[in-house]
Amino acid sequence: MSDQRRGSHTVTRLTAHLVWVTKYRYPVLKGEIQKRCRELIIQICDAEDVKILKGVVSKDHVHMHIEYPPSKSISDLVRRAGLFHCRRGKTLSS
């Protein structure tokens, strides 16, 4: 199948469904912040060799269905994307 990642001795397809929720589910992901959040997530995924299968940025949460390489752990991906996103979010809202 063409949707699988192939290595020299392996064939993998690792996927995960990730959800980030704003604190107290406040609807802060609106307008320019929503657009910027989407751009940052795409940049992070491109840099980490992660393919976004589906994704939605709503006003109080972000849904992502991703495919990632076996060389990356899902906990590291979530930590990197979450920390980068939080730092940028504080910068955008201030």
DAFENTA-V383999 format. One record per residue. RES is the residue in three letters. SS is DSSP state (A for helix, B for strand, O for the rest). OMEGA is omega in radians with two decimals (999 if undefined). BURIAL is + if it has 16 or more other ideal C-beta (glycine too) atoms within 10 Angstrom, else -. Layout:
res	ss	omega	burial
RES	SS	OMEGA	BURIAL
RES	SS	OMEGA	BURIAL
//
This chain:
res	ss	omega	burial
MET	O	-3.08	-
SER	O	-3.11	-
ASP	O	3.11	-
GLN	O	3.06	-
ARG	B	-3.11	+
ARG	B	3.02	-
GLY	O	-3.12	-
SER	O	-3.12	-
HIS	O	-3.06	-
THR	O	2.98	-
VAL	B	-3.08	-
THR	B	2.95	-
ARG	O	-3.13	-
LEU	B	3.13	-
THR	B	3.11	-
ALA	B	3.04	-
HIS	B	-3.10	-
LEU	B	3.08	+
VAL	B	3.00	-
TRP	B	-3.13	+
VAL	B	3.10	-
THR	O	-3.14	-
LYS	A	-3.10	-
TYR	A	-3.10	-
ARG	A	3.06	-
TYR	O	-3.12	-
PRO	O	-3.07	-
VAL	O	-3.11	+
LEU	O	-3.12	+
LYS	O	3.02	-
GLY	A	-3.09	-
GLU	A	3.13	-
ILE	A	3.11	+
GLN	A	3.12	-
LYS	A	-3.12	-
ARG	A	3.09	+
CYS	A	3.12	+
ARG	A	3.13	-
GLU	A	-3.14	-
LEU	A	3.13	+
ILE	A	3.11	+
ILE	A	3.12	-
GLN	A	-3.12	-
ILE	A	-3.14	+
CYS	A	3.08	+
ASP	A	-3.12	-
ALA	A	-3.09	-
GLU	O	-3.13	-
ASP	O	3.13	-
VAL	O	3.14	+
LYS	B	3.09	-
ILE	B	3.12	-
LEU	B	3.05	-
LYS	B	3.10	-
GLY	B	3.12	-
VAL	B	3.01	-
VAL	B	3.10	+
SER	O	-3.07	-
LYS	O	-3.13	-
ASP	O	3.10	-
HIS	B	3.12	-
VAL	B	3.04	+
HIS	B	3.06	-
MET	B	2.96	+
HIS	B	-3.01	-
ILE	B	2.98	+
GLU	B	-3.05	+
TYR	B	-3.12	+
PRO	O	-3.14	-
PRO	O	3.12	-
SER	O	3.13	-
LYS	O	3.03	-
SER	O	-3.09	-
ILE	A	3.14	-
SER	A	3.09	-
ASP	A	3.12	-
LEU	A	-3.14	+
VAL	A	3.14	-
ARG	A	-3.12	-
ARG	A	-3.12	-
ALA	A	-3.13	+
GLY	A	-3.14	-
LEU	A	-3.14	-
PHE	A	-3.14	-
HIS	A	-3.12	+
CYS	A	3.13	-
ARG	A	3.14	-
ARG	A	-3.13	-
GLY	A	3.11	+
LYS	A	3.13	-
THR	A	-3.10	-
LEU	A	-3.06	-
SER	A	-3.12	-
SER	O	999	-
//
